Amino acid sequence: MSRARAWLRRWFEAAQPIERVVLLRVLVPLAVLGFLSSRLAHADHWLGSAGFRVPDLGGDWRQPVYLPAMPPWAAWTVAAAIALSGLSLAAGLATPVAAAAFALLVAYATLADRLEAFTVTKLAPVLTLALFLSPCGARYSVDSWLRRRRRPASPPPTTSGSGTIRFFQVFLVTMYSASGIAKARGDWLTRQVLWTHLHDQYQTAAAWLVMRATPTWGWWILQALVLLFELGAPLWFALPWTRTPALVVGVGMHAMIGLMFGPVIWFALLMASMLVATFLPARPLRRLFSIGMSPGRPPTGRGPG
């Protein structure tokens, strides 16, 4: 037990490349804003009194919190604050303040409009809170640029603690495995559920073309691959020799979801972004950030992939 605790502590405290939290800082709020864009454009109907509002159900379990409609001017103000705080977080400008504001505002919007709450907006406050607790603005950010101008002799960090990254990693494999268990307990082992999903209202032109080109037996293979990936996610991402293949399969799965299920593209982008940021090996991750930097000045920090 003492050895297991020591290993767990080393795993949790191992330094990580700072690029991991930076990539999360950039991509997570942009994916959330992409999902909210159609709602932000109609804020007076979305959060304000101009549109339909679910009435107060008096403490019904399906409505844990009732938030009354705002005046139109207040709804537009909240919408503007969501957009500005999300963009500020992605740019790394006043990073802690922007992260806290974005988490609180998206949480409010999710509770205020239960009919339009989706996985992206339900996850966004928790994911952004994790970024708030991380040094995601310490490098490749407006904050870092301003800090270097004030203190040129103080170099930006190249590594960070792994607490935030471990949170995202555990969250991903838990979500995948839970989804796989639910699929296995449902119809995924006996029926072509994936084929049925592609005929739903989210169908895109790409989905229609793929359905035309893929034979019937091919859907059983794809369905089995998805189920195998999700059920075994904790194992695939824990083992070093299966981690990269699992990353490729996961990103490919979300790419297909984004192409074939229309509005779900923002969820696919959010999940793929977290996968790449947390599981991409350190060397290609640093190479990605070195693009555009002056020759001879690549990031130099070391950390486990």
Summary of the structure (lengths in Angstrom):
residues: 305
radius of gyration: 21.4
end to end distance: 25.8
largest distance: 64.2
contacts: 912
relative contact order: 0.14
helix: 69%
strand: 2%
